[in-house]
Amino acid sequence: MTTPIVYASAGVAMLCIALFGFLTARHVLRRILALNIVGSGVFMMLVALAARPDPPDPIPHALVMTGIVVGVCVTALALALLRRMFADEGSARLPEDREFG
């Protein structure tokens, strides 16, 4: 197996596992961490797709660097909101779904 295939496979695995964790977790901090891992998996796939034997394509690499910066900013905002939610409600868990009627 070539190196780009290994990176792409690892990226897909990270994406799937983290997406499952994001959908099943009720704790907000776990969801934030899972969202970060989803982003890392996507970045790994983009870098693997940009690998070529000739000169590499710089556009996906620039997109990954921009995505990392945006991901850090989104994580900081999400953690600030989580801290505010914990201060207001005393819990960092999402409320259970209820049927109204």
C-alpha positions as CSV (number, residue, x, y, z in Angstrom):
1,M,0.0,0.0,0.0
2,T,1.2,3.5,-0.8
3,T,1.5,6.2,1.8
4,P,-1.5,8.3,0.5
5,I,-3.8,5.3,0.6
6,V,-2.8,4.7,4.3
7,Y,-3.4,8.3,5.1
8,A,-6.8,8.3,3.3
9,S,-7.8,5.1,5.0
10,A,-6.8,6.4,8.5
11,G,-8.7,9.6,7.7
12,V,-11.9,7.7,6.8
13,A,-11.6,5.6,9.9
14,M,-11.2,8.6,12.1
15,L,-14.1,10.3,10.4
16,C,-16.4,7.3,10.9
17,I,-15.5,6.7,14.5
18,A,-15.7,10.3,15.5
19,L,-19.0,10.8,13.7
20,F,-20.5,7.9,15.6
21,G,-19.2,9.4,18.9
22,F,-20.7,12.8,18.0
23,L,-24.1,11.3,17.3
24,T,-24.2,9.1,20.4
25,A,-22.6,11.3,23.1
26,R,-24.9,13.3,25.4
27,H,-22.1,15.2,27.1
28,V,-21.2,18.4,25.2
29,L,-17.5,18.2,25.8
30,R,-17.4,14.8,24.2
31,R,-19.2,16.2,21.2
32,I,-16.7,19.0,20.9
33,L,-13.8,16.5,21.0
34,A,-15.6,14.3,18.4
35,L,-16.1,17.2,16.1
36,N,-12.3,18.0,16.3
37,I,-11.5,14.4,15.4
38,V,-13.9,14.6,12.5
39,G,-12.0,17.7,11.2
40,S,-8.7,15.9,11.6
41,G,-10.0,13.0,9.6
42,V,-11.1,15.3,6.8
43,F,-7.8,17.0,6.8
44,M,-5.9,13.7,6.5
45,M,-8.1,12.7,3.5
46,L,-7.5,16.1,1.8
47,V,-3.7,15.8,2.3
48,A,-3.8,12.2,1.0
49,L,-5.7,13.3,-2.1
50,A,-3.2,16.1,-2.8
51,A,-0.2,13.7,-2.8
52,R,1.3,13.2,-6.3
53,P,4.6,11.9,-7.6
54,D,5.1,15.2,-9.5
55,P,4.9,18.5,-7.8
56,P,2.2,18.3,-5.1
57,D,-1.0,20.4,-5.5
58,P,-0.7,23.4,-3.0
59,I,-4.4,24.2,-3.0
60,P,-5.5,21.3,-0.7
61,H,-2.6,22.0,1.6
62,A,-3.7,25.7,1.9
63,L,-7.3,24.6,2.5
64,V,-6.1,22.3,5.3
65,M,-4.0,25.0,7.0
66,T,-7.0,27.4,6.8
67,G,-9.3,24.6,8.2
68,I,-7.0,24.1,11.1
69,V,-7.2,27.8,12.0
70,V,-10.9,27.8,11.7
71,G,-11.2,24.6,13.7
72,V,-9.2,26.1,16.6
73,C,-11.4,29.2,16.6
74,V,-14.6,27.1,16.6
75,T,-13.3,24.9,19.4
76,A,-12.5,28.0,21.5
77,L,-15.9,29.4,20.9
78,A,-17.6,26.0,21.7
79,L,-15.6,25.7,24.9
80,A,-16.5,29.2,26.0
81,L,-20.2,28.4,25.4
82,L,-19.8,25.2,27.3
83,R,-18.3,27.0,30.2
84,R,-21.2,29.5,30.1
85,M,-23.8,26.7,29.9
86,F,-22.2,24.9,32.9
87,A,-22.2,28.2,34.9
88,D,-25.9,28.8,34.1
89,E,-27.3,25.3,34.4
90,G,-24.8,23.4,36.5
91,S,-24.5,20.7,34.0
92,A,-22.7,20.1,30.7
93,R,-25.2,17.5,29.4
94,L,-27.8,18.1,26.7
95,P,-31.4,17.8,27.8
96,E,-33.2,14.6,26.8
97,D,-35.7,14.8,24.0
98,R,-39.3,15.1,25.1
99,E,-42.5,14.7,23.2
100,F,-44.9,17.5,23.5
101,G,-48.6,17.0,23.2
